[in-house]
């Protein structure tokens, strides 16, 4: 942050202490953070999207020029204009010859972006035909006179669910109040496609399952969870990174669940239901069935130009040619989890009921379904990646192995909802009691209470804070570690900080700390596409968007950390080094938290011949490994060995950290290699890790 900026104080969560604190920040921090989070850039890097919009708009304008009398003005409406790109496409399509006939009204309710659109439009020379209105298109709830209504609507108001940003209401209002009869609309139609699949990996992230422990005991989920319908949250992810017949299986052909004609209000109900019958094409053996969903758009009224979000197995394009999108991806929907598993043979039929409200989709096998919501409070408070970890028998057995070797009597467990203390109390016979600190978190208390009751665990005590330990002498202090509100995997070091709060008189002579070691690692990576979210757009379809670049990248620089959180398994990237760097190697069994190394300096170079992208997109990925013993560790990062220039396999249950080095500073172009000198600092006051390019 430059020294001439004014500062204020904002509340920020301290991941180490688990509380909100006041921190200094630039005066308009919230404003800039909102801009940084607006995520327009990845859309503008979607060249396929931009080209299809442009083709459909040009086609529509040609039709209007043929059909509309020469003496009448032509009006264009742009809803959610963003940078003004679609409006400028329309203005350009009319050409200089018809420029005086067109009037374009562009609505944008996000004021910083509306201000940016005004600048972008002016720089490209269209401010005389495009008027930006800084409000929602339906904010005034006014029906326009027919002569003021638009002949053409151009808009992009879609999300992964198609309707989640209010597309149905937006189009309905426009048709009723803002468009002429038979007006053209870009895009013109939409289809929501669904396909039945099975996946053990997906299922383990949506429902609790019995966890088998080495000694033959099972940790049983509470009946309240098993009888619950489960989470209703859309599971949006890059399905293209899941491997067919490995991560999931297809058990039906795709079908259209809903169709919308954006020119016909009768096809845009805010509530609808449809029954579909699927024929099973691959046997289902005692498995859950899920619904994979995507959508496509007819960009013009004839369906000549089609924008498709179909995954690789259902797409007409080869996988290598699929356009990359991070704003419109695919989604998984789950049937109510209290339904029994399915057993279906090839040729069997299953009927699915499809529902939508104005903003939501859901599916069920019963015709009178309501939008289902978790009623046990367990699904709704545990994210899917965490639930997969809880269901991981190998992980529980690793803890069982290490703790059984220690043979502790009194164990303190630190962290949020975990099966580890349940397992210790139930399966390690030497244990007298396990104390779980909940920090007055009601969800943690409920979790331990219900799992303890279901598993008849008597040797577990739930306490609000360390102060409630009394005079207990601890033989072991254990953590996975995990906390619900983490952003980065090293945020779990809150466990380490908490160790320093334990009175020394409660520590046994040979107290064991698990994990006893934490190693932060980093590896340089070239991502196929993820880099685009931090790269300058510069131009889109020939329009100069540098004002947008300046606005967003400056906001990111002022409000975002130098390392950000991403689920890297969803974003293919190649290793630019055969071995990762060890950034920090901390001994957690020393109770001198703030006296260990907090700064790391390392250098590396990247041969330009190794890079596939035409420009420098070198990034640095970070993760942390937690060691339970000298040999046994839990990773949050790379799960297999890396080879120079080959794709990295990441743990799917954790987000990693990534720093887009190219966005911090461009390297010298004339050299054969890119040279990097990196300084990483860890702040023992707030748990934040930052990076500097030296």
Secondary structure, DSSP 8 states (H G I E B T S, - for coil): --TTS-EEEEEEEETTTTEEEEEEEETTHHHHHHHHHT--HHHHT-HHHHHHHHHHHHHHHHHHHHHS-TTS-EEEEEES-TTTHHHHHHHHHHTGGGGGGEEEEEE--SHHHHHHHHHHHHHTT-TTTEEEE-S-TTSS-----GGGSEEEEEE----TTSSTTSHHHHHHHHHHHTEEEEEEEES-EEEEEEEEEE-HHHHTTTS---EE-TTS-EE---HHHHTS----S-EEE-GGGS-BTTTBEE-S--EEEEEEETT-GGG--SSEEEEEEEE-SS-EEEE--EEEEEEEEE-STTS-SEEE---GGG-SS-GGGS---SSS-EEEEE--TTS--EEE-TT-EEEEEEEE-SS-EEEESSTT------SSSSGGGS-HHHHHHHT-HHHHHHHHHHHHHH--SEEEEESSS-SHHHHHHHH-TT--EEEEE-TT-HHHHHHHHHHHHHTT--SEEEESSGGGGTT--EEEEE-----TT-SSGGGGGHHHHHHTTS-GGGEEEEEEEES-EEEEEEEEEEESSGGGGGS---EETTEE-HHHHHHHHHHHHHHS-SSEEE-GGGS-EEESSSS-EEEEEEETTSS-GGGS--EEEEEEEEEGGG--SSS--EEEEEEEEEESSSS-EEESSB-S---TTSB--B-TTS-EEEE-HHHH----SSSSEEEEEEEEEE-TTT--EEEEE-
